[in-house]
Amino acid sequence: MAGNKTFYISKEDFKYGELDREVQRKQIHTICRAIKEGIGKELNIEFTIERNGTLRFSLFGPLNLIEKGIALIQRRLRKDRLQKKSDLPDGIQPLTLDNLKLHNKRLESRRQFSCSPCNETWWRWVPTHKPVSRCFKCKVRYDALAVADEYGKGTYRCSCGNIFTGKAVHNVACKCSRCQEMVYPSEIGPLTEGQQRRSRHGHSCERCDHGRIYPCPAFTNPQRVALGSQPHESTGSTCSTFLTQQTASEYFEPID
């Protein structure tokens, strides 16, 4: 679908605003011609420089090419290299470092890892498409445990409104002390000695027959990891695996 759109860049935001007017025209013309050749000759770009130094751009052609053209023009000609939200399609956010962090965070999940030889278990936020982490002792890289095998401190949310915590295995239900309904944990996280809270309600789950079997078979040996992760086998991808250990706070400015 063809269309047209007009947008402006103020002199204060213009990357070459302090240069001579003729030099400005040459810079803009060169950049617009490169953008047009790069994304499609069906796109036409016209620009004028107003008396107050404001740039006026008019783009004609397929709507998808217009949106790409606006983004590239603002990226190349604005001092802050950012896109104005008012010039973007509905539902699209400007490409900023904060928005990029938020987007990448949505692609991460907290997963559990275990190393049987080192008797260590840990949780880490990792990319959803590649849940791999390295044991800090032996430096072996492991795949995450299957979600159904995760264990630790669980949060239970019963339909009666009762919310309680305790030792949990992902696919094992515990009894609600208020209504006696069996509830599966809604989330599981790391469990340490300092986080264990004593309660007048004893542990009661399917594995221990509601407290009749002690210790609970779901946690047979607290001194050993319940289930070891499988060592990660690299697929030989050319993509660097450093992202496995990268956190959501580690970003670098793009390089021209």
C-alpha positions as CSV (number, residue, x, y, z in Angstrom):
1,M,0.0,0.0,0.0
2,A,1.4,3.4,-1.1
3,G,1.2,6.6,1.0
4,N,3.2,9.6,2.1
5,K,4.4,11.1,5.4
6,T,6.0,14.3,6.5
7,F,8.2,14.9,9.5
8,Y,10.6,17.5,10.9
9,I,14.0,17.7,12.5
10,S,14.7,21.0,14.4
11,K,17.9,22.9,14.0
12,E,18.8,22.1,17.6
13,D,18.5,18.3,17.0
14,F,20.2,18.4,13.6
15,K,23.5,16.7,13.6
16,Y,25.0,19.2,11.1
17,G,23.1,22.2,12.3
18,E,26.2,24.4,12.8
19,L,27.6,23.9,9.3
20,D,27.1,26.1,6.3
21,R,23.7,25.8,4.6
22,E,25.1,24.4,1.3
23,V,27.2,21.9,3.2
24,Q,24.1,20.8,5.1
25,R,22.2,20.2,1.8
26,K,25.1,18.1,0.4
27,Q,25.2,16.0,3.6
28,I,21.4,15.4,3.6
29,H,21.3,14.7,-0.1
30,T,24.1,12.1,0.2
31,I,22.5,10.4,3.2
32,C,19.0,10.3,1.6
33,R,20.3,8.9,-1.7
34,A,22.2,6.1,0.2
35,I,19.0,5.3,2.2
36,K,16.9,5.1,-0.9
37,E,19.4,2.8,-2.7
38,G,19.6,0.6,0.4
39,I,16.0,0.0,1.1
40,G,14.3,0.4,-2.3
41,K,14.1,2.7,-5.3
42,E,10.3,2.8,-4.9
43,L,10.8,5.2,-2.0
44,N,11.0,9.0,-2.9
45,I,12.5,11.4,-0.4
46,E,12.1,15.2,-0.6
47,F,13.6,17.7,1.9
48,T,13.7,21.4,2.4
49,I,15.7,23.5,4.9
50,E,13.4,26.2,6.4
51,R,14.7,29.7,7.2
52,N,15.0,28.9,10.9
53,G,17.1,25.8,10.1
54,T,14.3,23.3,10.6
55,L,14.5,20.3,8.2
56,R,11.3,19.2,6.5
57,F,11.2,15.7,5.0
58,S,8.4,14.3,2.8
59,L,8.5,10.6,1.9
60,F,6.4,8.9,-0.8
61,G,6.0,5.2,-1.6
62,P,5.1,1.9,0.0
63,L,4.2,2.4,3.7
64,N,6.7,-0.2,5.0
65,L,9.6,1.6,3.1
66,I,8.4,5.0,4.4
67,E,8.7,3.8,8.0
68,K,12.1,2.4,7.4
69,G,13.2,5.5,5.7
70,I,12.0,7.7,8.6
71,A,13.9,5.6,11.1
72,L,17.1,5.6,9.1
73,I,17.0,9.4,8.4
74,Q,16.5,10.2,12.1
75,R,19.2,7.7,13.0
76,R,21.7,9.4,10.7
77,L,20.7,13.1,11.0
78,R,19.7,13.6,14.6
79,K,22.3,14.4,17.2
80,D,21.0,11.9,19.7
81,R,20.5,9.3,16.9
82,L,17.0,8.5,18.3
83,Q,13.6,8.2,16.7
84,K,10.8,10.5,17.7
85,K,7.9,8.5,19.1
86,S,5.4,10.7,17.2
87,D,6.9,9.7,13.9
88,L,6.7,5.9,14.5
89,P,3.9,3.6,13.6
90,D,1.2,2.9,16.2
91,G,2.4,0.4,18.8
92,I,6.1,0.8,18.0
93,Q,8.6,2.1,20.6
94,P,11.7,4.2,19.7
95,L,14.9,2.3,19.5
96,T,16.6,3.3,22.7
97,L,19.0,1.6,25.1
98,D,16.4,1.3,27.8
99,N,13.8,-0.2,25.3
100,L,16.5,-2.6,24.1
101,K,17.2,-3.7,27.6
102,L,13.5,-4.2,28.3
103,H,13.1,-6.2,25.1
104,N,16.0,-8.5,25.8
105,K,14.8,-9.0,29.4
106,R,11.5,-10.4,28.0
107,L,13.6,-13.0,26.2
108,E,15.2,-14.2,29.4
109,S,14.0,-16.7,32.0
110,R,15.4,-17.8,35.3
111,R,16.5,-21.4,35.1
112,Q,18.1,-23.9,37.5
113,F,21.5,-25.6,37.0
114,S,23.2,-28.4,39.0
115,C,26.7,-29.8,38.9
116,S,26.9,-33.3,40.5
117,P,30.7,-33.6,40.7
118,C,31.0,-30.2,42.5
119,N,27.7,-30.7,44.5
120,E,26.5,-27.3,43.5
121,T,23.2,-26.0,42.3
122,W,22.4,-22.4,41.2
123,W,19.9,-20.3,39.4
124,R,20.6,-17.8,36.7
125,W,18.8,-15.5,34.2
126,V,19.7,-16.8,30.8
127,P,18.4,-16.3,27.2
128,T,15.3,-18.4,26.7
129,H,16.6,-19.8,23.4
130,K,19.9,-20.9,25.0
131,P,19.6,-21.9,28.7
132,V,23.3,-22.6,29.4
133,S,25.5,-21.7,32.3
134,R,29.0,-22.5,33.6
135,C,29.8,-24.1,37.0
136,F,31.9,-21.5,38.9
137,K,34.0,-24.4,40.4
138,C,34.9,-26.8,37.6
139,K,34.1,-24.3,34.7
140,V,32.0,-27.0,32.9
141,R,29.1,-25.6,30.9
142,Y,25.7,-27.2,31.6
143,D,22.2,-27.2,30.1
144,A,19.5,-26.1,32.4
145,L,17.4,-28.6,34.2
146,A,14.0,-29.3,32.7
147,V,11.3,-27.1,34.2
148,A,9.5,-30.2,35.5
149,D,12.7,-31.1,37.5
150,E,13.3,-27.8,39.1
151,Y,13.3,-27.8,42.9
152,G,13.9,-25.2,45.7
153,K,11.8,-22.6,47.5
154,G,8.3,-22.7,46.0
155,T,5.4,-20.2,46.2
156,Y,2.0,-21.8,46.3
157,R,-1.2,-19.8,45.4
158,C,-4.4,-21.7,46.4
159,S,-7.8,-20.9,44.8
160,C,-9.1,-20.2,48.4
161,G,-6.7,-17.2,48.5
162,N,-4.1,-18.7,50.7
163,I,-0.5,-18.0,49.7
164,F,2.3,-20.1,51.3
165,T,5.9,-21.0,50.7
166,G,8.1,-24.0,51.3
167,K,10.3,-26.7,49.8
168,A,9.0,-27.5,46.4
169,V,9.5,-29.7,43.3
170,H,7.9,-28.3,40.1
171,N,5.6,-31.2,39.4
172,V,4.7,-32.2,43.0
173,A,1.6,-30.7,44.7
174,C,1.4,-29.7,48.4
175,K,-1.6,-29.5,50.6
176,C,-3.1,-26.1,51.5
177,S,-3.4,-25.8,55.2
178,R,-6.5,-23.7,55.0
179,C,-8.8,-25.7,52.6
180,Q,-6.8,-29.0,52.2
181,E,-6.7,-28.6,48.4
182,M,-3.6,-29.9,46.6
183,V,-1.7,-27.0,45.0
184,Y,1.2,-27.0,42.6
185,P,3.9,-24.3,43.0
186,S,3.3,-21.2,40.8
187,E,7.0,-20.4,40.9
188,I,10.3,-21.8,42.3
189,G,13.5,-20.1,43.2
190,P,16.7,-20.7,45.1
191,L,16.4,-22.2,48.6
192,T,19.1,-21.5,51.2
193,E,19.2,-22.2,54.9
194,G,18.7,-18.5,55.7
195,Q,15.5,-18.4,53.7
196,Q,13.8,-21.4,55.3
197,R,11.0,-20.2,57.6
198,R,9.7,-22.3,60.4
199,S,5.9,-22.7,60.4
200,R,3.4,-24.5,62.6
201,H,2.2,-26.3,59.5
202,G,4.6,-29.2,58.6
203,H,5.6,-30.2,55.1
204,S,2.9,-32.0,53.3
205,C,3.1,-33.1,49.7
206,E,2.2,-36.0,47.4
207,R,5.7,-37.7,47.6
208,C,5.7,-38.0,51.4
209,D,2.0,-39.0,51.7
210,H,1.2,-35.7,53.4
211,G,3.9,-35.8,56.0
212,R,3.6,-39.5,56.9
213,I,7.0,-40.4,55.3
214,Y,10.1,-38.7,56.7
215,P,12.3,-37.5,55.2
216,C,10.3,-36.5,52.2
217,P,11.4,-38.6,49.1
218,A,11.3,-35.5,47.0
219,F,14.3,-34.2,49.0
220,T,16.1,-37.4,49.8
221,N,19.5,-36.0,50.6
222,P,19.8,-32.3,51.3
223,Q,23.6,-32.6,51.3
224,R,23.7,-33.6,47.6
225,V,22.1,-32.1,44.5
226,A,18.8,-33.8,43.7
227,L,19.5,-34.0,40.0
228,G,22.5,-33.1,38.0
229,S,22.4,-31.0,34.8
230,Q,23.6,-32.5,31.5
231,P,26.9,-31.0,30.2
232,H,26.2,-28.7,27.3
233,E,27.2,-30.0,23.8
234,S,28.1,-27.1,21.5
235,T,26.4,-27.2,18.1
236,G,29.4,-25.5,16.4
237,S,27.4,-22.4,15.7
238,T,29.5,-19.4,14.6
239,C,27.5,-17.2,17.0
240,S,29.6,-16.5,20.1
241,T,28.4,-18.2,23.2
242,F,29.4,-15.3,25.5
243,L,25.7,-14.4,25.7
244,T,25.3,-17.3,28.0
245,Q,26.9,-15.4,30.8
246,Q,25.7,-12.0,29.8
247,T,23.3,-10.2,32.2
248,A,20.6,-7.8,31.3
249,S,22.7,-4.9,32.5
250,E,25.6,-5.5,30.2
251,Y,25.2,-3.5,27.0
252,F,27.5,-1.5,24.8
253,E,26.9,1.6,22.6
254,P,26.6,0.7,18.9
255,I,29.6,1.5,16.7
256,D,29.2,3.4,13.4
